[in-house]
Amino acid sequence: MECTVRWQPEAGMAFVAETGSGHLLTMDGAPEGGGRNLAPRPMETVLAGTAACSAYDVVLILKRGRHAVNGCEVKVQAERATSDPKVFTRLSLHYRVSGKGLAAAVVERAVQLSHDKYCSASAMLAKTAEIGHSVEIVEA
């Protein structure tokens, strides 16, 4: 994997990342840090990537098990250290998985497998953060 990040000096503290797969991602800083609040903060993208990485695992695990999953939403809340480097110290992920006849044990197992085995992002964050999760199943 690779990524190139370029500062956009005309935009204050905005940065554009071009991923190895050819996609663009814009990030910006808070106004108090010289940014213009035009895009997510870099650490917000870390959170979003972590939630997406785990959601991807959960959906893939359920689909491979031939379960009728048709939706997956992950809301993540984080706490950071108060001093630099302000690493994440606590993450709480709430999974809202929808489908037909999804058994709680099956969905919980998929979430646990993501955290314990497959999600690279949460594995990295677990080095500095306590990670917890909850699961909600919606019949749809």
KAURHU-V138256 format. One record per residue. N is the residue number from 1. RES is the residue in one small letter. SS is DSSP state (helix for helix, strand for strand, loop for the rest). PHI is phi in whole degrees, -180 to 180 (999 if undefined). Layout:
BEGIN
N;RES;SS;PHI  N;RES;SS;PHI
END
This chain:
BEGIN
1;m;loop;999  2;e;loop;-153  3;c;strand;-159  4;t;strand;-117  5;v;strand;-113  6;r;strand;-121  7;w;strand;-71  8;q;strand;-109  9;p;helix;-57  10;e;helix;-67  11;a;helix;-109  12;g;loop;82  13;m;loop;-120  14;a;strand;-93  15;f;strand;-136  16;v;strand;-119  17;a;strand;-102  18;e;strand;-112  19;t;strand;-79  20;g;loop;-61  21;s;loop;-88  22;g;loop;89  23;h;loop;-101  24;l;strand;-107  25;l;strand;-137  26;t;strand;-99  27;m;strand;-133  28;d;loop;-146  29;g;loop;-99  30;a;loop;-73  31;p;helix;-55  32;e;helix;-67  33;g;helix;-108  34;g;loop;97  35;g;loop;-84  36;r;loop;-118  37;n;loop;58  38;l;loop;-97  39;a;loop;-158  40;p;loop;-61  41;r;loop;-72  42;p;helix;-55  43;m;helix;-71  44;e;helix;-66  45;t;helix;-70  46;v;helix;-63  47;l;helix;-63  48;a;helix;-61  49;g;helix;-64  50;t;helix;-66  51;a;helix;-63  52;a;helix;-67  53;c;helix;-60  54;s;helix;-70  55;a;helix;-60  56;y;helix;-57  57;d;helix;-59  58;v;helix;-60  59;v;helix;-62  60;l;helix;-63  61;i;helix;-61  62;l;helix;-66  63;k;helix;-65  64;r;helix;-64  65;g;loop;-84  66;r;loop;61  67;h;loop;-91  68;a;strand;-84  69;v;strand;-85  70;n;strand;-134  71;g;strand;-164  72;c;strand;-151  73;e;strand;-127  74;v;strand;-124  75;k;strand;-105  76;v;strand;-117  77;q;strand;-121  78;a;strand;-135  79;e;strand;-118  80;r;strand;-121  81;a;loop;-62  82;t;loop;-84  83;s;loop;-120  84;d;loop;-69  85;p;loop;-74  86;k;loop;-82  87;v;loop;-69  88;f;strand;-71  89;t;strand;-111  90;r;strand;-152  91;l;strand;-128  92;s;strand;-130  93;l;strand;-109  94;h;strand;-112  95;y;strand;-96  96;r;strand;-117  97;v;strand;-109  98;s;strand;-118  99;g;strand;172  100;k;strand;-102  101;g;loop;64  102;l;loop;-74  103;a;loop;-80  104;a;helix;-56  105;a;helix;-63  106;v;helix;-69  107;v;helix;-68  108;e;helix;-59  109;r;helix;-64  110;a;helix;-63  111;v;helix;-64  112;q;helix;-65  113;l;helix;-62  114;s;helix;-59  115;h;helix;-69  116;d;helix;-83  117;k;helix;-131  118;y;helix;-105  119;c;loop;-79  120;s;helix;-62  121;a;helix;-65  122;s;helix;-69  123;a;helix;-63  124;m;helix;-69  125;l;helix;-67  126;a;loop;-65  127;k;loop;-70  128;t;loop;-124  129;a;loop;-122  130;e;strand;-80  131;i;strand;-117  132;g;strand;-126  133;h;strand;-148  134;s;strand;-139  135;v;strand;-130  136;e;strand;-126  137;i;strand;-114  138;v;strand;-118  139;e;strand;-75  140;a;loop;-149
END
